[in-house]
Amino acid sequence: MTTVADAPVDPTVERRRAVQQAATASLRRRRLGSRVALGLCWACLAVAVVPLVAVVAYVVAKGLPAWNLDFFTHSTTPEGIAGGGVWNAIVGTVVITTIAIAVAVPLGLTVGLFLAESDGRPAAALRFTADVMTGIPSITIGIFGYIAIVRNFGYSGLAGSFAIGFVMLPVIVRAGETAFRGVPRSLNEAAMALGARRATVARRVVVPTALPGVITGVLLAIARGLGETAPLLLTILGNEYLQWNPTKPMESLPTLIYSYSQQPFADLVQVAWGAALLLVVVVLILSIGSRVLAGRLRKERR
């Protein structure tokens, strides 16, 4: 008579039991490895975040005392005259950046859409050019703007917009291409099957679907353009008076910070710290806001 112990063992059950035993034997080691890896990740995060927090905290401590109503509503004044502010630099920064955005964003997104829809030699050449432009030092772009515009037409806000637009353009192109390529191919094919033209598909399907990624890339490009100093030093000259005309020399926050931080006067250095804090706050708002806005748009698309 055959007993339970003498019954044949299923090979599948035997392998499953062996796997479970091996997993149980290595569970402690795997948990330890997981904790070590998690600890290393937290350590790397601290290494990356601590300098950022330290810089922001230091700028806040140095620049916050300069913030008052006059700081935001009055133009710069010479040393020893009270009530000076950075209103002229704020206006110059807004005008220069707005013109750069108006040119770089449509052009960059158009090129990004072309790169996402094409894979030929022209697309490869444009993609390579955008990658090279991303790595070009900003001072080189400033020198190019000085030679191309300043030497022929003089210092002006338009020259600064030209230089800042060159800084922003490759970032927008690559971000736009990545966003457009992320659109599922099935959506394009479905629209084409319904008889829509490629231009209509791009305008009605690809662009709206890729909007979260596009907005993120554009805002990050703007944040980078706002923080550039070298191109503006060689193109806008600076202006201690309020100037709205972009064809004239203008002031900007980066150039004001650069020039005032080297002054031997304490009140001008204080203004430079206040302007630096303002610039940091704007860049942080753009960087964080781009991700929050992109996340909300993705949720709405779902």
JOWOTA-V573951 format. One record per backbone hydrogen bond with DSSP energy under -0.5 kcal/mol. NH is the residue of the N-H (numbers start at 1). CO is the residue of the C=O. If there is no record, write none. Layout:
nh: (NH | NH)
co: (CO | CO)
This chain:
nh: (7 | 14 | 15 | 16 | 17 | 18 | 19 | 20 | 21 | 22 | 23 | 24 | 25 | 26 | 27 | 27 | 30 | 31 | 32 | 33 | 34 | 35 | 36 | 37 | 38 | 39 | 40 | 41 | 42 | 43 | 44 | 45 | 46 | 47 | 48 | 49 | 50 | 51 | 52 | 53 | 54 | 55 | 56 | 57 | 58 | 59 | 60 | 61 | 62 | 63 | 64 | 66 | 67 | 68 | 72 | 73 | 74 | 81 | 82 | 84 | 85 | 86 | 87 | 90 | 91 | 92 | 93 | 94 | 95 | 96 | 97 | 98 | 99 | 100 | 101 | 102 | 103 | 104 | 105 | 107 | 108 | 109 | 110 | 111 | 112 | 113 | 114 | 115 | 116 | 117 | 118 | 124 | 125 | 126 | 127 | 128 | 129 | 130 | 131 | 132 | 133 | 134 | 135 | 135 | 136 | 136 | 140 | 141 | 142 | 143 | 144 | 145 | 146 | 147 | 148 | 149 | 150 | 151 | 152 | 153 | 154 | 154 | 156 | 157 | 157 | 158 | 160 | 161 | 162 | 163 | 164 | 165 | 166 | 167 | 168 | 169 | 170 | 171 | 172 | 173 | 174 | 175 | 176 | 177 | 178 | 179 | 180 | 181 | 182 | 183 | 187 | 188 | 189 | 190 | 191 | 192 | 193 | 194 | 195 | 196 | 201 | 202 | 203 | 204 | 205 | 206 | 207 | 209 | 210 | 211 | 214 | 215 | 216 | 217 | 218 | 219 | 220 | 221 | 222 | 223 | 224 | 225 | 226 | 227 | 228 | 233 | 234 | 235 | 236 | 237 | 238 | 238 | 246 | 248 | 250 | 253 | 256 | 257 | 258 | 259 | 260 | 261 | 262 | 262 | 263 | 269 | 270 | 271 | 272 | 273 | 274 | 275 | 276 | 277 | 278 | 279 | 280 | 281 | 282 | 283 | 284 | 285 | 286 | 287 | 288 | 289 | 290 | 291 | 292 | 293 | 294 | 295 | 296 | 297 | 298 | 299 | 300 | 301 | 302)
co: (4 | 10 | 11 | 12 | 13 | 14 | 15 | 16 | 17 | 18 | 19 | 20 | 21 | 22 | 23 | 24 | 26 | 27 | 28 | 29 | 30 | 31 | 32 | 33 | 34 | 35 | 36 | 37 | 38 | 39 | 40 | 41 | 42 | 43 | 44 | 45 | 46 | 47 | 48 | 49 | 50 | 51 | 52 | 53 | 54 | 55 | 56 | 57 | 58 | 59 | 60 | 63 | 64 | 66 | 68 | 69 | 70 | 78 | 80 | 81 | 75 | 71 | 74 | 86 | 87 | 88 | 89 | 90 | 91 | 92 | 93 | 94 | 95 | 96 | 97 | 98 | 99 | 100 | 101 | 103 | 104 | 105 | 106 | 107 | 108 | 109 | 110 | 111 | 112 | 113 | 114 | 120 | 121 | 122 | 123 | 124 | 125 | 126 | 127 | 128 | 129 | 130 | 131 | 132 | 132 | 133 | 137 | 137 | 138 | 139 | 140 | 141 | 142 | 143 | 144 | 145 | 145 | 146 | 149 | 149 | 149 | 150 | 235 | 246 | 248 | 246 | 156 | 157 | 158 | 159 | 160 | 161 | 162 | 163 | 164 | 165 | 166 | 167 | 168 | 169 | 170 | 171 | 172 | 173 | 174 | 175 | 176 | 177 | 178 | 180 | 184 | 184 | 185 | 186 | 187 | 188 | 189 | 190 | 192 | 191 | 197 | 198 | 199 | 200 | 201 | 201 | 202 | 205 | 206 | 208 | 210 | 211 | 212 | 213 | 214 | 215 | 216 | 217 | 218 | 219 | 220 | 221 | 222 | 223 | 225 | 229 | 230 | 232 | 232 | 232 | 236 | 250 | 244 | 245 | 236 | 89 | 252 | 253 | 254 | 255 | 256 | 257 | 258 | 259 | 260 | 265 | 266 | 267 | 268 | 269 | 270 | 271 | 272 | 273 | 274 | 275 | 276 | 277 | 278 | 279 | 280 | 281 | 282 | 283 | 284 | 285 | 286 | 287 | 288 | 289 | 290 | 291 | 292 | 293 | 294 | 295 | 296 | 297 | 298)
